[in-house]
Amino acid sequence: MLRPKIPTNPLPTGIVTGTARSDVPAVPHQTPAAPAPTAPARPTVQLTPGAVVAVIGGGTAVVLVVGAVLVSMLLAVAVTAASLAISALVIRSLVASQNHR
């Protein structure tokens, strides 16, 4: 087992008393605090007409892209479902025709 050579929490060996200093004043001098500068409650955002048009254009572009992606995913699912249904009908008719022979 490892034991430290230097004690990590040394205990006092006797009564510890503070030393009296005569060069430190008893009550420190307090200066009056200057009032803190007040900041506006809410920063104002001023948009120019060009910035408003840019924000509207960007939002429209995002909506169009997301809509196109969703529609393409819907079409992909529909085409896959239709092809699986046709494949199932063909396989079913082939199995049924082999059973009749």
C-alpha positions, 0 to 999 in steps of 0.5 A, a space after each residue: 500500500 502506498 503511503 504519502 511522505 508528506 502529510 496531506 492534511 496536517 493538524 495544528 500542533 497547538 492553539 493558533 492565534 493571529 498576530 496583531 498588526 498596528 499598521 492596518 486601519 480597523 475600518 477600511 475607507 469606503 468610496 461611494 459606488 458610481 451608478 452602473 450605466 443602464 443598457 437598453 432593455 432589448 436591442 433593436 433590430 432594424 431591417 432594411 427593405 432589401 434584407 426583408 426581401 432576402 429573408 422572404 426569398 430565402 424562406 420561400 426557397 427553403 419551403 420549395 426545396 423541402 416540398 420537392 423532397 417530400 413529394 419525390 419521396 411520396 412518389 418513390 413510395 407510390 411507385 415501389 408499392 405499385 411495382 410490388 403489387 404488380 409483381 405479387 399479382 404476376 407471381 400469384 397467377 403463375 403459381 395458380 396456373 401451375 397448380 391447374 396443369 
